[in-house]
Amino acid sequence: MKDVLVVEAAEANLSSFREKGEPVVVRGLVAGWPIVKAAIGGTDELLSQLAANASGAPLTYSEADPSEQGRFHYTRDARELNFTRHETTLRQFLQLLAEEANASHPRALAAQGLPVHLCVPGFAAVHPMPLLPPSVLPRMWICNRAEVATHNDELENIACVVAGRRRFTLFPPEAIGDLYMGPFELTPGGTPISMVHVSEPDHERFPRFSSALAQAQVAELSPGDVLYIPYQWYHHVAALEPVNILVNYWWDAARQDLGSPWDALLHGVIALRELPPDQRRAWKAMFDHYVFELNGPAGDHLPKDARGVLDSATPARIEELKRHLIHNLCNGGAGKTGPFA
């Protein structure tokens, strides 16, 4: 493992971060936020300030038995989650968190991905994120000592530690084959998670994980620090204090009318994975050429008005393709002669 690149707040430049495609820690970027100052003043001041500004909107939180050592994950057979979910309000959850902070063997508690504009109205106005436009709304993650298993997001991510400390272990997208990802159908938060406990990996059961660790980057953040997590980078998050609060911002730089890559992946699992080896080889070459364009733009050799779907994806062409896909899916798939036959 190596340490994530660290820069000072004056050097923060999102365009540069995105161009490099690597995680970056920005020390003290949000150190001036009122909630960060309250956290530095002590847990009581922090929780009192947050509770005073909280709405009565309902939220869902997760709870794991002390025997799970703070890990929100699966039972060993991967058939069930090892935690339960409950509903409450933010004020009640903060009280529960304060009470559990004094327990000798605390339960793991986590309220994750809270829409801040609903739970803490007015938060964004007094806690601006200088790297993003105001249209990108914050979410809040509140927990005690807990671990979020290795996962990735289909979005870019800026994570701001405002209370406590968090340790991030990050893996590039190419490490997926060494992460031993869990099932698609049952997930703690919507996307598959690694079956490996980063804090205590079982190398006998998961021998390739050592290769993932060789590619990993690690960062420990204190209040006021910010981490840029590039698109689809896998990350494990360990909260290290009895009270930890993180605010994050997700956004998608891609066009929003192109459809879901996850849907394309799932369709690929159905349509391609069970093919004979010679057919899989042919379709891999097709995807490399037409989708990922490893040989350059696939339609450049054709007259522009003859390129069809190989030309730029206009909204009208995208809608036409979607209609063809829906027709083909509803009729058992496209014929062997091509997608428009």
MILUMMAR-980604 format. One record per residue (C-alpha): residue number from 1; x, y, z. Coordinates in nm, 2 decimals, decimal comma, padded with zeros to 4 digits. Layout:
<sites>
    nr       xx       yy       zz
   NUM        X        Y        Z
...
</sites>
This chain:
<sites>
    nr       xx       yy       zz
     1    00,00    00,00    00,00
     2    00,10    00,36   -00,05
     3   -00,03    00,69    00,09
     4   -00,28    00,89   -00,10
     5   -00,14    01,21   -00,25
     6   -00,19    01,50   -00,01
     7   -00,22    01,87   -00,11
     8   -00,30    02,18    00,08
     9   -00,63    02,37    00,05
    10   -00,47    02,64   -00,17
    11   -00,37    02,38   -00,42
    12   -00,72    02,22   -00,46
    13   -00,82    02,20   -00,82
    14   -01,10    01,96   -00,91
    15   -01,02    01,96   -01,29
    16   -00,66    01,86   -01,21
    17   -00,78    01,59   -00,97
    18   -01,02    01,44   -01,23
    19   -00,76    01,46   -01,51
    20   -00,51    01,25   -01,30
    21   -00,78    01,00   -01,20
    22   -00,62    00,93   -00,87
    23   -00,74    00,99   -00,51
    24   -00,63    01,31   -00,35
    25   -00,65    01,44    00,01
    26   -00,70    01,81    00,06
    27   -00,59    01,90    00,41
    28   -00,82    02,15    00,59
    29   -01,03    02,24    00,30
    30   -01,35    02,27    00,51
    31   -01,18    02,35    00,84
    32   -01,38    02,67    00,86
    33   -01,72    02,50    00,85
    34   -01,92    02,57    01,17
    35   -01,98    02,20    01,22
    36   -01,61    02,13    01,21
    37   -01,54    02,40    01,46
    38   -01,81    02,25    01,69
    39   -01,65    01,91    01,66
    40   -01,31    02,05    01,76
    41   -01,49    02,20    02,06
    42   -01,60    01,86    02,18
    43   -01,86    01,59    02,13
    44   -02,12    01,76    02,35
    45   -02,10    02,09    02,16
    46   -02,11    01,91    01,82
    47   -02,42    01,69    01,90
    48   -02,60    01,99    02,06
    49   -02,54    02,21    01,76
    50   -02,65    01,94    01,51
    51   -02,96    01,84    01,72
    52   -03,06    02,21    01,74
    53   -03,07    02,24    01,36
    54   -03,22    01,89    01,29
    55   -03,57    01,85    01,15
    56   -03,81    01,58    01,25
    57   -03,78    01,40    00,92
    58   -03,76    01,02    00,96
    59   -03,43    00,84    00,89
    60   -03,32    00,48    00,88
    61   -03,01    00,36    01,07
    62   -02,82    00,03    01,09
    63   -02,73   -00,15    01,41
    64   -02,48   -00,44    01,45
    65   -02,42   -00,65    01,76
    66   -02,09   -00,58    01,95
    67   -01,97   -00,93    01,84
    68   -01,95   -00,80    01,48
    69   -01,66   -00,56    01,58
    70   -01,82   -00,27    01,40
    71   -01,83   -00,44    01,06
    72   -02,15   -00,40    00,86
    73   -02,13   -00,70    00,63
    74   -02,28   -01,05    00,58
    75   -02,33   -01,36    00,78
    76   -02,05   -01,60    00,69
    77   -02,28   -01,79    00,44
    78   -02,36   -01,46    00,26
    79   -02,73   -01,53    00,28
    80   -02,82   -01,26    00,52
    81   -02,68   -00,92    00,64
    82   -02,53   -00,92    00,98
    83   -02,71   -00,60    01,10
    84   -03,07   -00,48    01,14
    85   -03,23   -00,15    01,03
    86   -03,45    00,08    01,23
    87   -03,63    00,41    01,19
    88   -03,60    00,71    01,40
    89   -03,53    01,09    01,37
    90   -03,19    01,26    01,36
    91   -03,23    01,40    01,72
    92   -03,32    01,06    01,86
    93   -03,03    00,90    01,67
    94   -02,78    01,15    01,80
    95   -02,90    01,08    02,16
    96   -02,86    00,70    02,10
    97   -02,51    00,76    01,96
    98   -02,42    00,97    02,27
    99   -02,54    00,70    02,51
   100   -02,36    00,42    02,32
   101   -02,03    00,62    02,34
   102   -02,01    00,54    02,71
   103   -02,07    00,17    02,67
   104   -01,78   -00,07    02,73
   105   -01,89   -00,29    02,44
   106   -02,09   -00,06    02,21
   107   -02,32   -00,17    01,93
   108   -02,22   -00,04    01,59
   109   -02,46    00,24    01,48
   110   -02,46    00,41    01,15
   111   -02,70    00,65    00,98
   112   -02,58    00,66    00,62
   113   -02,63    00,88    00,32
   114   -02,88    01,12    00,49
   115   -03,01    01,38    00,25
   116   -02,89    01,69    00,44
   117   -03,15    01,93    00,30
   118   -03,42    01,71    00,46
   119   -03,25    01,63    00,79
   120   -03,06    01,95    00,86
   121   -03,24    02,23    00,66
   122   -03,01    02,52    00,58
   123   -02,69    02,32    00,63
   124   -02,56    02,37    00,27
   125   -02,60    02,75    00,29
   126   -02,36    02,78    00,58
   127   -02,13    02,49    00,48
   128   -02,04    02,56    00,12
   129   -01,83    02,32   -00,08
   130   -01,57    02,53   -00,27
   131   -01,50    02,26   -00,54
   132   -01,85    02,21   -00,66
   133   -02,16    02,41   -00,77
   134   -02,44    02,46   -00,51
   135   -02,66    02,22   -00,72
   136   -02,46    01,92   -00,60
   137   -02,63    01,85   -00,27
   138   -02,46    01,70    00,04
   139   -02,53    01,38    00,22
   140   -02,43    01,30    00,58
   141   -02,29    00,98    00,73
   142   -02,30    00,95    01,11
   143   -02,17    00,66    01,31
   144   -01,96    00,53    01,60
   145   -01,66    00,30    01,55
   146   -01,77    00,11    01,24
   147   -01,65   -00,02    00,91
   148   -01,81    00,01    00,57
   149   -01,70   -00,28    00,35
   150   -01,51   -00,22    00,03
   151   -01,74   -00,10   -00,25
   152   -01,75    00,15   -00,53
   153   -01,99    00,42   -00,64
   154   -02,12    00,48   -00,99
   155   -02,05    00,85   -00,93
   156   -01,76    01,07   -00,84
   157   -01,73    01,15   -00,48
   158   -01,59    01,42   -00,25
   159   -01,59    01,31    00,12
   160   -01,54    01,57    00,40
   161   -01,46    01,45    00,75
   162   -01,63    01,69    01,00
   163   -01,60    01,50    01,32
   164   -01,38    01,21    01,44
   165   -01,13    01,04    01,22
   166   -01,17    00,81    00,92
   167   -00,93    00,58    00,75
   168   -00,99    00,51    00,38
   169   -00,83    00,22    00,19
   170   -00,88    00,27   -00,18
   171   -00,84    00,03   -00,48
   172   -00,84    00,12   -00,85
   173   -01,12   -00,02   -01,07
   174   -00,87   -00,27   -01,22
   175   -00,84   -00,44   -00,88
   176   -01,19   -00,59   -00,90
   177   -01,06   -00,94   -00,97
   178   -00,87   -00,95   -00,64
   179   -01,14   -00,80   -00,42
   180   -01,38   -01,11   -00,41
   181   -01,70   -00,91   -00,45
   182   -02,02   -01,03   -00,30
   183   -02,36   -01,11   -00,45
   184   -02,55   -00,86   -00,66
   185   -02,89   -00,95   -00,52
   186   -02,82   -00,88   -00,15
   187   -02,61   -00,58   -00,07
   188   -02,59   -00,35    00,24
   189   -02,63   -00,03    00,03
   190   -02,72   -00,11   -00,33
   191   -02,39   -00,20   -00,49
   192   -02,18   -00,52   -00,44
   193   -01,93   -00,52   -00,16
   194   -01,61   -00,71   -00,10
   195   -01,62   -01,03    00,11
   196   -01,28   -00,95    00,26
   197   -01,25   -00,77    00,59
   198   -00,97   -00,51    00,52
   199   -00,90   -00,47    00,89
   200   -00,85   -00,85    00,93
   201   -00,82   -01,02    00,59
   202   -00,84   -01,40    00,56
   203   -00,56   -01,46    00,31
   204   -00,62   -01,83    00,31
   205   -00,98   -01,79    00,20
   206   -00,90   -01,49   -00,02
   207   -00,55   -01,55   -00,15
   208   -00,56   -01,29   -00,44
   209   -00,64   -01,01   -00,19
   210   -00,27   -00,96   -00,13
   211   -00,25   -00,84   -00,50
   212   -00,53   -00,59   -00,43
   213   -00,34   -00,46   -00,12
   214   -00,03   -00,41   -00,34
   215   -00,24   -00,16   -00,55
   216   -00,41    00,00   -00,26
   217   -00,38    00,36   -00,14
   218   -00,45    00,46    00,22
   219   -00,55    00,79    00,38
   220   -00,64    00,90    00,73
   221   -00,85    01,21    00,76
   222   -00,92    01,44    01,05
   223   -01,19    01,71    01,09
   224   -01,17    01,96    00,81
   225   -00,99    01,72    00,56
   226   -01,14    01,63    00,23
   227   -01,09    01,32    00,00
   228   -01,15    01,31   -00,37
   229   -01,25    00,96   -00,47
   230   -01,24    00,91   -00,85
   231   -01,53    00,74   -01,04
   232   -01,57    00,37   -00,95
   233   -01,27    00,35   -00,73
   234   -01,33    00,09   -00,46
   235   -01,30    00,21   -00,10
   236   -01,32    00,07    00,25
   237   -01,40    00,32    00,52
   238   -01,32    00,27    00,89
   239   -01,45    00,53    01,14
   240   -01,21    00,55    01,43
   241   -01,38    00,74    01,71
   242   -01,70    00,70    01,93
   243   -01,86    00,98    01,72
   244   -01,78    01,03    01,35
   245   -01,95    01,25    01,10
   246   -01,88    01,27    00,73
   247   -02,04    01,49    00,46
   248   -02,01    01,38    00,10
   249   -02,10    01,50   -00,24
   250   -02,18    01,27   -00,53
   251   -02,21    01,38   -00,89
   252   -02,20    01,24   -01,24
   253   -02,01    01,41   -01,51
   254   -02,16    01,18   -01,78
   255   -02,46    01,26   -02,00
   256   -02,78    01,16   -01,82
   257   -02,97    01,03   -02,13
   258   -02,74    00,74   -02,22
   259   -02,89    00,47   -01,99
   260   -02,73    00,28   -01,71
   261   -02,40    00,10   -01,75
   262   -02,51   -00,14   -01,47
   263   -02,81   -00,24   -01,70
   264   -02,56   -00,30   -01,98
   265   -02,34   -00,52   -01,75
   266   -02,64   -00,72   -01,63
   267   -02,75   -00,78   -01,99
   268   -02,40   -00,88   -02,08
   269   -02,40   -01,14   -01,79
   270   -02,72   -01,29   -01,94
   271   -02,63   -01,27   -02,31
   272   -02,25   -01,33   -02,32
   273   -02,12   -01,52   -02,01
   274   -02,26   -01,86   -02,11
   275   -02,15   -01,85   -02,47
   276   -01,89   -02,11   -02,60
   277   -01,53   -01,99   -02,57
   278   -01,49   -01,91   -02,94
   279   -01,81   -01,69   -02,93
   280   -01,69   -01,51   -02,61
   281   -01,36   -01,44   -02,78
   282   -01,54   -01,28   -03,08
   283   -01,77   -01,07   -02,87
   284   -01,48   -00,95   -02,65
   285   -01,32   -00,82   -02,97
   286   -01,65   -00,66   -03,08
   287   -01,69   -00,47   -02,75
   288   -01,32   -00,36   -02,76
   289   -01,37   -00,23   -03,11
   290   -01,73   -00,08   -03,10
   291   -01,78    00,01   -02,73
   292   -01,43    00,09   -02,59
   293   -01,29    00,19   -02,94
   294   -00,95    00,05   -02,87
   295   -00,87    00,08   -03,24
   296   -01,00    00,44   -03,26
   297   -01,34    00,57   -03,36
   298   -01,52    00,27   -03,51
   299   -01,70    00,46   -03,79
   300   -01,44    00,70   -03,91
   301   -01,38    00,51   -04,23
   302   -01,74    00,55   -04,34
   303   -01,90    00,86   -04,50
   304   -02,05    01,07   -04,22
   305   -02,41    01,03   -04,34
   306   -02,36    00,65   -04,35
   307   -02,23    00,60   -03,99
   308   -02,56    00,56   -03,82
   309   -02,51    00,44   -03,46
   310   -02,14    00,46   -03,51
   311   -02,16    00,84   -03,53
   312   -02,21    01,08   -03,23
   313   -02,49    00,98   -03,00
   314   -02,76    01,24   -03,06
   315   -03,07    01,24   -02,84
   316   -03,28    01,13   -03,14
   317   -03,05    00,84   -03,22
   318   -03,03    00,73   -02,85
   319   -03,41    00,72   -02,84
   320   -03,42    00,51   -03,16
   321   -03,17    00,27   -03,01
   322   -03,36    00,23   -02,69
   323   -03,68    00,15   -02,89
   324   -03,49   -00,12   -03,07
   325   -03,35   -00,26   -02,75
   326   -03,69   -00,27   -02,58
   327   -03,83   -00,44   -02,89
   328   -03,55   -00,70   -02,90
   329   -03,57   -00,77   -02,52
   330   -03,95   -00,81   -02,53
   331   -03,91   -01,06   -02,82
   332   -03,64   -01,28   -02,69
   333   -03,34   -01,08   -02,81
   334   -03,20   -00,97   -03,14
   335   -03,16   -01,22   -03,41
   336   -02,83   -01,37   -03,51
   337   -02,81   -01,15   -03,82
   338   -02,77   -00,82   -03,63
   339   -02,94   -00,58   -03,39
   340   -03,17   -00,42   -03,65
   341   -03,27   -00,73   -03,84
</sites>
